[in-house]
Amino acid sequence: MQFTFASVAALVGSVAAHMAMIEPCMRFNPNCATKPQLPAGVADYDSSIKNPISYNGPFFKSDIPWPEPVASWTAGESVTVKFQPGGAAHGGGHCQFAISYDNGKTSAIVHKVMEHCFFNGPSTSNEAEVLSYTFKLPADVPAASNAQFIWVWTNAIGNRELYTGIADITIANSGGSKSYTGQATIFPNHEGYDTIPEFGGDYTTGLSLYDNAPNVTISSSGYTADSSSKQKPTTSKSSEPSSSDSEFETSPSPKASVSFVVHNAVKVTSSSESETPSSKAPSVKPTSNQGADGECEPGTLQCNDDGSGFSICTWGKWSDEFTCAQ
């Protein structure tokens, strides 16, 4: 097997720091200029924030939100996303920027930087040339007090990896839009999605996966797959595809809440057998911090009466109950 100098340099960079979003501040990034206090149940900021996500793990490093939003955006106005300098940029690649209303379970693209993310053109460098992107948030993105902004990057050079970030934001919209339709976010190089090979100088590598991503309609009360959706991204498996964020069923919650879920929670192993990976819920003790008006202290956890599940307080409201893993 032969390696170019650029590939070797990128592989060396893969053991160093990579890229991380600092504005809006992605969940538990210690390197943001300003950031909220950690929520209850989170012991420390994430020192591995620049590492890629694991191939068969969750799409984001944490399902627990900041106890307060890190940015306030307005639909139809320009927003700026910034990245920390000094990270390994792997010669660029494809970046997606998306909005979610269900804690990242389903998200719709609001901006993309294809081929040369972090650079001004083709490059074999590990040092980013571009560390911020400014774009207009679509005018029909619905208002929400607990939305999420998502960044997903597939690198051009080096190990086939995937980098993601999720930040908790608020969105204002004076126009009263109730829903937004855009392409669904895809997660190449992750279980259930195709692997995009090293670009090898061809920056169109993998673009068809993004072009063929299905449309999804999202709102602060749920989402529906768009009837005009394009073909769903194919998987790298010969068996039935694993469930993805455009396949599961969901019902709008009767109250404002944040859902803590793991993507691709059901992996189809054969036509008759499936396994559901689980993650242990935090060990918590019952607490009564809910005021007479129904509000609670952001970031706190609360067990149910029999200890079989728990809820988490986000922006003063209790989430729906989640079952503790056995």
BELPEUR-V737363 format. One record per residue. N is the residue number from 0. RES is the residue in three letters. OMEGA is omega in radians with two decimals (NA if undefined). Layout:
n->N res->RES omega->OMEGA
n->N res->RES omega->OMEGA
This chain:
n->0 res->MET omega->-3.13
n->1 res->GLN omega->3.11
n->2 res->PHE omega->3.00
n->3 res->THR omega->3.08
n->4 res->PHE omega->-3.12
n->5 res->ALA omega->-3.14
n->6 res->SER omega->3.12
n->7 res->VAL omega->3.13
n->8 res->ALA omega->3.14
n->9 res->ALA omega->3.11
n->10 res->LEU omega->3.06
n->11 res->VAL omega->3.12
n->12 res->GLY omega->-3.08
n->13 res->SER omega->3.09
n->14 res->VAL omega->3.10
n->15 res->ALA omega->3.14
n->16 res->ALA omega->3.13
n->17 res->HIS omega->-3.10
n->18 res->MET omega->3.11
n->19 res->ALA omega->3.13
n->20 res->MET omega->3.13
n->21 res->ILE omega->3.08
n->22 res->GLU omega->-0.12
n->23 res->PRO omega->-3.01
n->24 res->CYS omega->3.13
n->25 res->MET omega->-3.01
n->26 res->ARG omega->3.05
n->27 res->PHE omega->3.02
n->28 res->ASN omega->-3.12
n->29 res->PRO omega->-2.97
n->30 res->ASN omega->3.11
n->31 res->CYS omega->3.14
n->32 res->ALA omega->3.05
n->33 res->THR omega->-3.13
n->34 res->LYS omega->3.12
n->35 res->PRO omega->2.99
n->36 res->GLN omega->3.12
n->37 res->LEU omega->3.09
n->38 res->PRO omega->3.07
n->39 res->ALA omega->-3.14
n->40 res->GLY omega->3.08
n->41 res->VAL omega->-2.98
n->42 res->ALA omega->-3.04
n->43 res->ASP omega->3.03
n->44 res->TYR omega->-3.01
n->45 res->ASP omega->-3.13
n->46 res->SER omega->3.12
n->47 res->SER omega->-3.00
n->48 res->ILE omega->-3.10
n->49 res->LYS omega->3.13
n->50 res->ASN omega->3.04
n->51 res->PRO omega->3.05
n->52 res->ILE omega->-3.13
n->53 res->SER omega->-3.03
n->54 res->TYR omega->-3.07
n->55 res->ASN omega->3.11
n->56 res->GLY omega->3.09
n->57 res->PRO omega->-3.14
n->58 res->PHE omega->-3.14
n->59 res->PHE omega->-3.02
n->60 res->LYS omega->3.12
n->61 res->SER omega->3.01
n->62 res->ASP omega->-3.12
n->63 res->ILE omega->-3.10
n->64 res->PRO omega->2.89
n->65 res->TRP omega->3.12
n->66 res->PRO omega->3.08
n->67 res->GLU omega->-3.10
n->68 res->PRO omega->-3.13
n->69 res->VAL omega->3.10
n->70 res->ALA omega->3.07
n->71 res->SER omega->-3.07
n->72 res->TRP omega->3.12
n->73 res->THR omega->3.13
n->74 res->ALA omega->3.13
n->75 res->GLY omega->-3.13
n->76 res->GLU omega->-3.12
n->77 res->SER omega->3.07
n->78 res->VAL omega->-3.14
n->79 res->THR omega->3.10
n->80 res->VAL omega->-3.09
n->81 res->LYS omega->3.14
n->82 res->PHE omega->-3.10
n->83 res->GLN omega->3.09
n->84 res->PRO omega->3.05
n->85 res->GLY omega->-3.13
n->86 res->GLY omega->3.09
n->87 res->ALA omega->-3.03
n->88 res->ALA omega->2.98
n->89 res->HIS omega->3.07
n->90 res->GLY omega->3.10
n->91 res->GLY omega->-3.10
n->92 res->GLY omega->-3.04
n->93 res->HIS omega->3.10
n->94 res->CYS omega->3.03
n->95 res->GLN omega->3.06
n->96 res->PHE omega->-2.98
n->97 res->ALA omega->3.07
n->98 res->ILE omega->3.09
n->99 res->SER omega->3.06
n->100 res->TYR omega->-3.10
n->101 res->ASP omega->3.07
n->102 res->ASN omega->3.07
n->103 res->GLY omega->3.14
n->104 res->LYS omega->3.10
n->105 res->THR omega->-3.12
n->106 res->SER omega->-3.13
n->107 res->ALA omega->-3.07
n->108 res->ILE omega->3.02
n->109 res->VAL omega->3.12
n->110 res->HIS omega->3.07
n->111 res->LYS omega->2.99
n->112 res->VAL omega->-3.08
n->113 res->MET omega->3.03
n->114 res->GLU omega->-2.93
n->115 res->HIS omega->3.12
n->116 res->CYS omega->-3.09
n->117 res->PHE omega->3.13
n->118 res->PHE omega->3.11
n->119 res->ASN omega->-3.11
n->120 res->GLY omega->3.14
n->121 res->PRO omega->-3.10
n->122 res->SER omega->2.99
n->123 res->THR omega->-3.07
n->124 res->SER omega->3.00
n->125 res->ASN omega->-3.10
n->126 res->GLU omega->-3.08
n->127 res->ALA omega->3.05
n->128 res->GLU omega->-3.09
n->129 res->VAL omega->-3.10
n->130 res->LEU omega->3.09
n->131 res->SER omega->3.09
n->132 res->TYR omega->3.08
n->133 res->THR omega->-3.14
n->134 res->PHE omega->-3.12
n->135 res->LYS omega->3.05
n->136 res->LEU omega->-3.12
n->137 res->PRO omega->-3.06
n->138 res->ALA omega->-3.09
n->139 res->ASP omega->3.02
n->140 res->VAL omega->-3.06
n->141 res->PRO omega->3.07
n->142 res->ALA omega->3.09
n->143 res->ALA omega->3.09
n->144 res->SER omega->-3.13
n->145 res->ASN omega->3.06
n->146 res->ALA omega->3.09
n->147 res->GLN omega->3.04
n->148 res->PHE omega->-2.98
n->149 res->ILE omega->3.04
n->150 res->TRP omega->3.12
n->151 res->VAL omega->-3.07
n->152 res->TRP omega->3.00
n->153 res->THR omega->-3.00
n->154 res->ASN omega->-3.11
n->155 res->ALA omega->-3.03
n->156 res->ILE omega->3.03
n->157 res->GLY omega->3.12
n->158 res->ASN omega->-3.13
n->159 res->ARG omega->-3.00
n->160 res->GLU omega->3.09
n->161 res->LEU omega->-3.11
n->162 res->TYR omega->-3.11
n->163 res->THR omega->3.02
n->164 res->GLY omega->3.10
n->165 res->ILE omega->-3.10
n->166 res->ALA omega->-3.11
n->167 res->ASP omega->-3.04
n->168 res->ILE omega->2.93
n->169 res->THR omega->3.10
n->170 res->ILE omega->3.04
n->171 res->ALA omega->3.10
n->172 res->ASN omega->-3.11
n->173 res->SER omega->-3.11
n->174 res->GLY omega->3.07
n->175 res->GLY omega->3.13
n->176 res->SER omega->-3.11
n->177 res->LYS omega->-3.10
n->178 res->SER omega->3.10
n->179 res->TYR omega->3.11
n->180 res->THR omega->3.11
n->181 res->GLY omega->3.10
n->182 res->GLN omega->3.08
n->183 res->ALA omega->3.04
n->184 res->THR omega->3.05
n->185 res->ILE omega->-3.02
n->186 res->PHE omega->3.11
n->187 res->PRO omega->3.14
n->188 res->ASN omega->3.08
n->189 res->HIS omega->3.14
n->190 res->GLU omega->-3.13
n->191 res->GLY omega->3.10
n->192 res->TYR omega->3.09
n->193 res->ASP omega->2.99
n->194 res->THR omega->3.06
n->195 res->ILE omega->-3.10
n->196 res->PRO omega->3.01
n->197 res->GLU omega->-3.04
n->198 res->PHE omega->-3.13
n->199 res->GLY omega->-3.13
n->200 res->GLY omega->3.12
n->201 res->ASP omega->-3.03
n->202 res->TYR omega->3.01
n->203 res->THR omega->-3.13
n->204 res->THR omega->3.07
n->205 res->GLY omega->-3.06
n->206 res->LEU omega->-3.11
n->207 res->SER omega->3.11
n->208 res->LEU omega->3.12
n->209 res->TYR omega->-3.14
n->210 res->ASP omega->-3.08
n->211 res->ASN omega->3.12
n->212 res->ALA omega->-3.13
n->213 res->PRO omega->3.01
n->214 res->ASN omega->3.08
n->215 res->VAL omega->3.09
n->216 res->THR omega->-3.09
n->217 res->ILE omega->3.05
n->218 res->SER omega->-3.11
n->219 res->SER omega->3.13
n->220 res->SER omega->3.13
n->221 res->GLY omega->3.13
n->222 res->TYR omega->3.01
n->223 res->THR omega->3.06
n->224 res->ALA omega->-3.11
n->225 res->ASP omega->-3.10
n->226 res->SER omega->3.13
n->227 res->SER omega->-3.09
n->228 res->SER omega->3.02
n->229 res->LYS omega->-3.13
n->230 res->GLN omega->3.12
n->231 res->LYS omega->3.08
n->232 res->PRO omega->-3.13
n->233 res->THR omega->3.10
n->234 res->THR omega->-3.14
n->235 res->SER omega->-3.08
n->236 res->LYS omega->3.14
n->237 res->SER omega->3.12
n->238 res->SER omega->3.14
n->239 res->GLU omega->-3.13
n->240 res->PRO omega->3.05
n->241 res->SER omega->-3.11
n->242 res->SER omega->-3.12
n->243 res->SER omega->-3.03
n->244 res->ASP omega->3.07
n->245 res->SER omega->-3.04
n->246 res->GLU omega->-3.03
n->247 res->PHE omega->3.12
n->248 res->GLU omega->-3.14
n->249 res->THR omega->3.08
n->250 res->SER omega->3.11
n->251 res->PRO omega->3.11
n->252 res->SER omega->-3.14
n->253 res->PRO omega->3.11
n->254 res->LYS omega->3.14
n->255 res->ALA omega->-3.11
n->256 res->SER omega->3.04
n->257 res->VAL omega->-3.13
n->258 res->SER omega->3.11
n->259 res->PHE omega->-3.03
n->260 res->VAL omega->3.08
n->261 res->VAL omega->3.11
n->262 res->HIS omega->3.10
n->263 res->ASN omega->-3.05
n->264 res->ALA omega->3.11
n->265 res->VAL omega->3.12
n->266 res->LYS omega->-3.13
n->267 res->VAL omega->-3.10
n->268 res->THR omega->3.05
n->269 res->SER omega->-3.12
n->270 res->SER omega->-3.07
n->271 res->SER omega->-3.05
n->272 res->GLU omega->3.06
n->273 res->SER omega->3.11
n->274 res->GLU omega->-3.14
n->275 res->THR omega->3.10
n->276 res->PRO omega->3.14
n->277 res->SER omega->3.04
n->278 res->SER omega->-3.08
n->279 res->LYS omega->3.09
n->280 res->ALA omega->3.13
n->281 res->PRO omega->3.06
n->282 res->SER omega->-3.06
n->283 res->VAL omega->3.06
n->284 res->LYS omega->3.12
n->285 res->PRO omega->3.13
n->286 res->THR omega->3.07
n->287 res->SER omega->-3.14
n->288 res->ASN omega->3.13
n->289 res->GLN omega->-3.11
n->290 res->GLY omega->-3.12
n->291 res->ALA omega->-3.12
n->292 res->ASP omega->3.10
n->293 res->GLY omega->3.13
n->294 res->GLU omega->-3.12
n->295 res->CYS omega->-3.11
n->296 res->GLU omega->-3.08
n->297 res->PRO omega->3.08
n->298 res->GLY omega->-3.13
n->299 res->THR omega->3.13
n->300 res->LEU omega->-3.14
n->301 res->GLN omega->3.08
n->302 res->CYS omega->3.00
n->303 res->ASN omega->-2.99
n->304 res->ASP omega->-3.08
n->305 res->ASP omega->3.06
n->306 res->GLY omega->-3.09
n->307 res->SER omega->-3.11
n->308 res->GLY omega->-3.11
n->309 res->PHE omega->3.03
n->310 res->SER omega->3.11
n->311 res->ILE omega->-3.10
n->312 res->CYS omega->3.12
n->313 res->THR omega->-3.12
n->314 res->TRP omega->3.02
n->315 res->GLY omega->-3.12
n->316 res->LYS omega->3.09
n->317 res->TRP omega->3.07
n->318 res->SER omega->2.96
n->319 res->ASP omega->-3.08
n->320 res->GLU omega->3.11
n->321 res->PHE omega->-3.06
n->322 res->THR omega->3.08
n->323 res->CYS omega->3.13
n->324 res->ALA omega->3.13
n->325 res->GLN omega->NA
